Amino acid sequence: MRAFLVVSDLARTLVRMSPDPRRPGFVRSAAEVNADIRALWPHPSVRLTDAERGVYERLVAEWAAAVRAEIVEAA
């Protein structure tokens, strides 16, 4: 049960800390976002709560933006 509480605490923290996608120039690296995704969802057999699923969806969108930004920067 403690692992669930840790994940839930992380989800609440990530909701507060996630960058505002409307603020240009403030994009975390794909690796940073991926680390947050892995921390939120440590194992595929763990089911996410509705709140955690919302965090996960925002993180995946942020990760995709970071990947695109890294590709553009590399070009």
The first five atom37 places (N, CA, C, CB, O) and aatype in JSON, in Angstrom:
{
  "aatype": [12, 1, 0, 13, 10, 19, 19, 15, 3, 10, 0, 1, 16, 10, 19, 1, 12, 15, 14, 3, 14, 1, 1, 14, 7, 13, 19, 1, 15, 0, 0, 6, 19, 2, 0, 3, 9, 1, 0, 10, 17, 14, 8, 14, 15, 19, 1, 10, 16, 3, 0, 6, 1, 7, 19, 18, 6, 1, 10, 19, 0, 6, 17, 0, 0, 0, 19, 1, 0, 6, 9, 19, 6, 0, 0],
  "atom_mask": [
    [1, 1, 1, 1, 1],
    [1, 1, 1, 1, 1],
    [1, 1, 1, 1, 1],
    [1, 1, 1, 1, 1],
    [1, 1, 1, 1, 1],
    [1, 1, 1, 1, 1],
    [1, 1, 1, 1, 1],
    [1, 1, 1, 1, 1],
    [1, 1, 1, 1, 1],
    [1, 1, 1, 1, 1],
    [1, 1, 1, 1, 1],
    [1, 1, 1, 1, 1],
    [1, 1, 1, 1, 1],
    [1, 1, 1, 1, 1],
    [1, 1, 1, 1, 1],
    [1, 1, 1, 1, 1],
    [1, 1, 1, 1, 1],
    [1, 1, 1, 1, 1],
    [1, 1, 1, 1, 1],
    [1, 1, 1, 1, 1],
    [1, 1, 1, 1, 1],
    [1, 1, 1, 1, 1],
    [1, 1, 1, 1, 1],
    [1, 1, 1, 1, 1],
    [1, 1, 1, 0, 1],
    [1, 1, 1, 1, 1],
    [1, 1, 1, 1, 1],
    [1, 1, 1, 1, 1],
    [1, 1, 1, 1, 1],
    [1, 1, 1, 1, 1],
    [1, 1, 1, 1, 1],
    [1, 1, 1, 1, 1],
    [1, 1, 1, 1, 1],
    [1, 1, 1, 1, 1],
    [1, 1, 1, 1, 1],
    [1, 1, 1, 1, 1],
    [1, 1, 1, 1, 1],
    [1, 1, 1, 1, 1],
    [1, 1, 1, 1, 1],
    [1, 1, 1, 1, 1],
    [1, 1, 1, 1, 1],
    [1, 1, 1, 1, 1],
    [1, 1, 1, 1, 1],
    [1, 1, 1, 1, 1],
    [1, 1, 1, 1, 1],
    [1, 1, 1, 1, 1],
    [1, 1, 1, 1, 1],
    [1, 1, 1, 1, 1],
    [1, 1, 1, 1, 1],
    [1, 1, 1, 1, 1],
    [1, 1, 1, 1, 1],
    [1, 1, 1, 1, 1],
    [1, 1, 1, 1, 1],
    [1, 1, 1, 0, 1],
    [1, 1, 1, 1, 1],
    [1, 1, 1, 1, 1],
    [1, 1, 1, 1, 1],
    [1, 1, 1, 1, 1],
    [1, 1, 1, 1, 1],
    [1, 1, 1, 1, 1],
    [1, 1, 1, 1, 1],
    [1, 1, 1, 1, 1],
    [1, 1, 1, 1, 1],
    [1, 1, 1, 1, 1],
    [1, 1, 1, 1, 1],
    [1, 1, 1, 1, 1],
    [1, 1, 1, 1, 1],
    [1, 1, 1, 1, 1],
    [1, 1, 1, 1, 1],
    [1, 1, 1, 1, 1],
    [1, 1, 1, 1, 1],
    [1, 1, 1, 1, 1],
    [1, 1, 1, 1, 1],
    [1, 1, 1, 1, 1],
    [1, 1, 1, 1, 1]
  ],
  "atom_positions": [
    [[0.83, -1.2, 0.0], [0.0, 0.0, 0.0], [0.87, 1.25, 0.0], [-0.94, 0.0, 1.21], [0.47, 2.26, -0.58]],
    [[2.02, 1.22, 0.63], [2.91, 2.38, 0.69], [3.36, 2.8, -0.71], [4.14, 2.08, 1.55], [3.46, 4.0, -0.98]],
    [[3.62, 1.85, -1.6], [4.04, 2.17, -2.96], [2.95, 2.98, -3.66], [4.35, 0.89, -3.76], [3.25, 3.91, -4.41]],
    [[1.68, 2.63, -3.42], [0.58, 3.37, -4.02], [0.58, 4.81, -3.53], [-0.75, 2.7, -3.7], [0.38, 5.74, -4.32]],
    [[0.81, 5.01, -2.24], [0.82, 6.36, -1.69], [1.97, 7.17, -2.27], [0.93, 6.31, -0.16], [1.81, 8.35, -2.56]],
    [[3.11, 6.55, -2.45], [4.26, 7.26, -3.04], [3.94, 7.68, -4.45], [5.52, 6.38, -3.02], [4.21, 8.82, -4.83]],
    [[3.35, 6.79, -5.25], [2.99, 7.12, -6.62], [1.95, 8.24, -6.64], [2.45, 5.87, -7.36], [2.05, 9.16, -7.45]],
    [[0.97, 8.16, -5.76], [-0.05, 9.21, -5.72], [0.55, 10.55, -5.33], [-1.17, 8.83, -4.73], [0.19, 11.58, -5.9]],
    [[1.47, 10.55, -4.37], [2.15, 11.8, -4.0], [2.94, 12.35, -5.18], [3.08, 11.57, -2.8], [2.93, 13.55, -5.43]],
    [[3.62, 11.46, -5.92], [4.37, 11.88, -7.08], [3.44, 12.49, -8.12], [5.15, 10.7, -7.68], [3.76, 13.52, -8.72]],
    [[2.3, 11.87, -8.34], [1.34, 12.38, -9.32], [0.89, 13.79, -8.96], [0.12, 11.44, -9.43], [0.81, 14.66, -9.82]],
    [[0.6, 14.01, -7.68], [0.18, 15.36, -7.26], [1.32, 16.36, -7.47], [-0.26, 15.35, -5.79], [1.07, 17.49, -7.88]],
    [[2.54, 15.96, -7.18], [3.69, 16.84, -7.36], [3.88, 17.16, -8.83], [4.97, 16.2, -6.79], [4.12, 18.31, -9.19]],
    [[3.78, 16.16, -9.69], [3.97, 16.38, -11.12], [2.91, 17.3, -11.7], [3.96, 15.06, -11.85], [3.2, 18.09, -12.59]],
    [[1.69, 17.2, -11.21], [0.64, 18.09, -11.69], [1.02, 19.54, -11.39], [-0.72, 17.74, -11.04], [0.81, 20.42, -12.23]],
    [[1.57, 19.79, -10.2], [1.95, 21.15, -9.84], [3.2, 21.61, -10.58], [2.16, 21.26, -8.34], [3.34, 22.79, -10.87]],
    [[4.12, 20.67, -10.89], [5.42, 21.04, -11.44], [5.46, 21.02, -12.97], [6.46, 20.13, -10.91], [6.37, 21.6, -13.55]],
    [[4.52, 20.37, -13.62], [4.58, 20.27, -15.06], [4.59, 21.66, -15.68], [3.4, 19.45, -15.6], [3.82, 22.53, -15.28]],
    [[5.47, 21.86, -16.66], [5.54, 23.17, -17.28], [4.27, 23.48, -18.06], [6.74, 23.26, -18.2], [3.58, 22.59, -18.55]],
    [[3.98, 24.75, -18.15], [2.82, 25.21, -18.9], [3.17, 25.17, -20.38], [2.37, 26.64, -18.45], [4.07, 25.9, -20.81]],
    [[2.48, 24.33, -21.18], [2.85, 24.22, -22.59], [2.64, 25.52, -23.36], [2.06, 23.12, -23.23], [3.12, 25.65, -24.49]],
    [[1.93, 26.47, -22.78], [1.71, 27.75, -23.46], [2.86, 28.71, -23.24], [0.42, 28.38, -22.99], [2.9, 29.77, -23.87]],
    [[3.81, 28.36, -22.35], [4.97, 29.22, -22.11], [6.08, 28.81, -23.07], [5.45, 29.13, -20.64], [6.73, 27.79, -22.85]],
    [[6.31, 29.59, -24.12], [7.33, 29.22, -25.09], [8.72, 29.2, -24.47], [7.31, 30.17, -26.28], [9.02, 29.98, -23.57]],
    [[9.55, 28.29, -24.96], [10.93, 28.23, -24.5], [11.13, 27.45, -23.22], [0.0, 0.0, 0.0], [12.27, 27.29, -22.79]],
    [[10.08, 26.96, -22.6], [10.21, 26.2, -21.36], [9.83, 24.76, -21.63], [9.33, 26.81, -20.23], [8.7, 24.34, -21.39]],
    [[10.81, 24.0, -22.14], [10.56, 22.6, -22.47], [11.64, 21.76, -21.8], [10.54, 22.36, -24.01], [12.84, 22.01, -21.99]],
    [[11.21, 20.78, -21.02], [12.17, 19.86, -20.41], [12.62, 18.87, -21.47], [11.55, 19.13, -19.17], [11.95, 18.69, -22.49]],
    [[13.75, 18.23, -21.23], [14.23, 17.24, -22.19], [13.33, 16.02, -22.17], [15.7, 16.85, -21.88], [12.63, 15.76, -21.19]],
    [[13.37, 15.27, -23.27], [12.58, 14.03, -23.35], [13.02, 13.06, -22.26], [12.71, 13.37, -24.75], [12.19, 12.34, -21.7]],
    [[14.3, 13.03, -21.96], [14.8, 12.13, -20.92], [14.24, 12.49, -19.54], [16.34, 12.16, -20.87], [13.89, 11.61, -18.76]],
    [[14.14, 13.79, -19.25], [13.58, 14.22, -17.96], [12.11, 13.81, -17.84], [13.71, 15.74, -17.79], [11.68, 13.3, -16.81]],
    [[11.36, 14.04, -18.91], [9.94, 13.7, -18.9], [9.77, 12.19, -18.82], [9.22, 14.26, -20.15], [8.9, 11.69, -18.11]],
    [[10.61, 11.45, -19.55], [10.54, 9.99, -19.52], [10.79, 9.47, -18.11], [11.56, 9.39, -20.51], [10.15, 8.51, -17.68]],
    [[11.72, 10.08, -17.4], [11.99, 9.68, -16.01], [10.74, 9.88, -15.14], [13.18, 10.48, -15.43], [10.44, 9.06, -14.28]],
    [[10.02, 10.98, -15.37], [8.78, 11.22, -14.61], [7.72, 10.18, -14.95], [8.25, 12.64, -14.9], [6.99, 9.71, -14.08]],
    [[7.64, 9.82, -16.24], [6.67, 8.8, -16.66], [7.0, 7.47, -15.98], [6.67, 8.63, -18.2], [6.11, 6.8, -15.47]],
    [[8.27, 7.1, -15.98], [8.68, 5.84, -15.36], [8.43, 5.85, -13.85], [10.18, 5.57, -15.64], [8.06, 4.82, -13.27]],
    [[8.62, 6.99, -13.21], [8.36, 7.09, -11.77], [6.87, 7.01, -11.47], [8.94, 8.41, -11.21], [6.46, 6.44, -10.46]],
    [[6.06, 7.57, -12.35], [4.61, 7.54, -12.16], [4.06, 6.14, -12.35], [3.93, 8.52, -13.12], [3.16, 5.71, -11.63]],
    [[4.62, 5.42, -13.34], [4.08, 4.11, -13.69], [5.21, 3.1, -13.68], [3.39, 4.15, -15.08], [5.76, 2.75, -14.72]],
    [[5.57, 2.62, -12.48], [6.77, 1.79, -12.33], [6.67, 0.4, -12.94], [7.09, 1.66, -10.89], [7.7, -0.21, -13.24]],
    [[5.46, -0.13, -13.14], [5.32, -1.48, -13.68], [4.01, -1.58, -14.45], [5.39, -2.54, -12.54], [2.98, -1.07, -14.0]],
    [[4.03, -2.24, -15.61], [2.8, -2.33, -16.42], [1.62, -2.98, -15.7], [3.09, -3.11, -17.66], [0.47, -2.72, -16.06]],
    [[1.87, -3.8, -14.69], [0.76, -4.45, -14.0], [0.08, -3.52, -13.0], [1.26, -5.69, -13.29], [-0.99, -3.85, -12.49]],
    [[0.68, -2.37, -12.71], [0.1, -1.4, -11.79], [-0.94, -0.58, -12.55], [1.19, -0.49, -11.15], [-0.64, 0.02, -13.58]],
    [[-2.14, -0.56, -12.03], [-3.2, 0.25, -12.66], [-3.14, 1.67, -12.13], [-4.61, -0.37, -12.41], [-2.99, 1.89, -10.93]],
    [[-3.25, 2.62, -13.03], [-3.24, 4.03, -12.64], [-4.65, 4.46, -12.24], [-2.71, 4.92, -13.78], [-5.64, 3.97, -12.78]],
    [[-4.71, 5.37, -11.28], [-5.99, 5.97, -10.92], [-6.38, 6.94, -12.03], [-5.92, 6.7, -9.52], [-5.57, 7.23, -12.92]],
    [[-7.59, 7.44, -11.99], [-8.01, 8.42, -12.99], [-7.12, 9.66, -12.95], [-9.48, 8.81, -12.77], [-6.75, 10.19, -14.0]],
    [[-6.78, 10.11, -11.76], [-5.92, 11.3, -11.62], [-4.53, 11.01, -12.19], [-5.81, 11.72, -10.13], [-3.96, 11.84, -12.9]],
    [[-3.99, 9.83, -11.88], [-2.67, 9.47, -12.39], [-2.69, 9.31, -13.91], [-2.18, 8.17, -11.73], [-1.72, 9.64, -14.58]],
    [[-3.79, 8.79, -14.44], [-3.91, 8.65, -15.89], [-3.89, 10.03, -16.56], [-5.21, 7.9, -16.26], [-3.31, 10.19, -17.63]],
    [[-4.52, 11.02, -15.93], [-4.48, 12.38, -16.46], [-3.06, 12.92, -16.46], [0.0, 0.0, 0.0], [-2.63, 13.56, -17.42]],
    [[-2.33, 12.67, -15.38], [-0.93, 13.09, -15.3], [-0.13, 12.39, -16.39], [-0.33, 12.77, -13.9], [0.67, 13.02, -17.08]],
    [[-0.35, 11.09, -16.55], [0.35, 10.3, -17.56], [0.11, 10.88, -18.96], [-0.09, 8.82, -17.5], [1.04, 11.03, -19.74]],
    [[-1.14, 11.18, -19.27], [-1.47, 11.73, -20.59], [-0.78, 13.06, -20.83], [-2.98, 11.89, -20.74], [-0.29, 13.32, -21.93]],
    [[-0.73, 13.91, -19.8], [-0.03, 15.2, -19.95], [1.47, 14.98, -20.13], [-0.3, 16.11, -18.72], [2.11, 15.67, -20.92]],
    [[2.03, 14.03, -19.39], [3.45, 13.75, -19.51], [3.8, 13.2, -20.9], [3.89, 12.76, -18.45], [4.83, 13.56, -21.47]],
    [[2.95, 12.35, -21.44], [3.2, 11.8, -22.77], [3.16, 12.92, -23.82], [2.17, 10.69, -23.12], [3.98, 12.95, -24.74]],
    [[2.21, 13.84, -23.68], [2.14, 14.98, -24.6], [3.39, 15.85, -24.45], [0.86, 15.81, -24.35], [3.94, 16.33, -25.45]],
    [[3.83, 16.06, -23.22], [5.04, 16.86, -22.98], [6.27, 16.15, -23.56], [5.23, 17.11, -21.47], [7.15, 16.79, -24.13]],
    [[6.32, 14.82, -23.4], [7.43, 14.04, -23.93], [7.49, 14.16, -25.45], [7.3, 12.55, -23.51], [8.57, 14.34, -26.02]],
    [[6.34, 14.05, -26.1], [6.28, 14.16, -27.56], [6.76, 15.54, -28.01], [4.86, 13.9, -28.07], [7.49, 15.65, -29.0]],
    [[6.36, 16.59, -27.3], [6.83, 17.94, -27.64], [8.33, 18.07, -27.45], [6.11, 18.99, -26.78], [9.01, 18.71, -28.25]],
    [[8.85, 17.46, -26.4], [10.29, 17.51, -26.14], [11.06, 16.79, -27.23], [10.61, 16.9, -24.77], [12.11, 17.26, -27.67]],
    [[10.55, 15.64, -27.67], [11.2, 14.9, -28.76], [11.21, 15.74, -30.03], [10.47, 13.54, -29.01], [12.24, 15.83, -30.71]],
    [[10.08, 16.37, -30.36], [10.02, 17.22, -31.55], [11.01, 18.38, -31.43], [8.59, 17.76, -31.75], [11.7, 18.7, -32.39]],
    [[11.08, 19.0, -30.25], [11.99, 20.13, -30.05], [13.44, 19.67, -30.2], [11.78, 20.76, -28.65], [14.25, 20.39, -30.78]],
    [[13.77, 18.49, -29.69], [15.13, 17.98, -29.82], [15.48, 17.66, -31.26], [15.31, 16.74, -28.96], [16.62, 17.85, -31.67]],
    [[14.52, 17.19, -32.04], [14.75, 16.9, -33.46], [15.0, 18.2, -34.21], [13.55, 16.14, -34.06], [15.92, 18.28, -35.02]],
    [[14.18, 19.21, -33.95], [14.34, 20.51, -34.62], [15.68, 21.12, -34.24], [13.19, 21.47, -34.25], [16.38, 21.66, -35.1]],
    [[16.05, 21.04, -32.96], [17.32, 21.6, -32.49], [18.49, 20.9, -33.14], [17.43, 21.5, -30.97], [19.48, 21.54, -33.48]],
    [[18.4, 19.58, -33.34], [19.49, 18.82, -33.94], [19.65, 19.14, -35.42], [19.24, 17.32, -33.77], [20.75, 19.03, -35.97]],
    [[18.57, 19.55, -36.06], [18.62, 19.84, -37.5], [19.22, 21.16, -37.77], [17.25, 19.81, -38.1], [19.34, 21.56, -38.93]]
  ]
}
